[in-house]
Amino acid sequence: MDQQLWEKCKEFHGHECGGLMIGFRAALYARELLQLQRAEDEEIVCVTENDACGVDAIQVVLGCTAGKGNLLFHMRGKQAFSFYDRASGKSVRLVLKDLPEGISRGESLEYYRNCPAEEMFDSKPVNVTLPEPARIFASFKCEKCGETTGSNWIRMLGDRKVCLDCWRSYDRFNV
């Protein structure tokens, strides 16, 4: 295990826990399976099916972040992560296996630290199509509240451009 990289993950996350170790090991395993380096831009994409501790380790290890648009949340409540390499076209979905009988949640950190990756995760084909690269949208000022928002989130309210917070959908049945 790369102790220096683990220390960076702990520092970023704020503490050491089994959940952080899950993401750390998933990122390292994906790096191995897909021959990945740390992303400088959007060349590596992670679609996570949870918003738990492990996502922080994926950010540190692989450089996938929400701000760059290469960390996306497809919330399913599963400890599952799909990794994509845009350059090679390779991808893998890693799904955490159940803890063996008799291992408590408190003991999970040590188990995950020492468990071989192929015993820890099921490696499966991805089930979400590779998302397109992040787009940059023109900005508009909402003509109701005055706040600026991206054009993709502007709606017409009469003849005024308004943000989603100011827009009221038209539905004659749920007034």
Steps between C-alpha positions, in 0.01 A plus 500: 500500500623849416514647853582853383195505270283357781619781729392756236157336486466510879605866508249591228216302661577599858527157661575134436206263451392187317299703250801706399699178458229363266543795264877491533517134406243546218707782350821300523334194348352705214841658444649151473226349279484794258868609522396849618697800617354789698263712289609850413170577329213269395700213350393273789138497613350347812127446535434421864177344619531654849612814674682328786853531640671302224426768242755726671776244442407472132544876466847488654626187324358548150433874482132453422310801636155649462653834404685353202190308399665158520341391829130436455244372748251238380340449840399142557617454861752235395870477569560489128725712279531505121830622359555605139817580307395728215827449307497120492124451516549251786268495798416294808234500769623399844237381747594441863442144617339426836723477804571141599295360790637599838671824393340797670468846351765613749740237367432587137788749465762235569319244285482741205860611550629142469249331270607430139308733268346214301356359825371841603328603175301338224635632171211544256421676173377855550123550498500876430608638163810719516369852560593769251773746601382793711351788303547869560173691479435867434380689806182703534371722776164385634250772420320436829764458776799649315732205563714366216445142387608277211285500187415133542316587821306801367127471438256739338231647726287697261756707312754502786807276539496360854709254703361170627444648848273771357331285235166341576397212280162506334281216617124557501441199725737588786444869554 
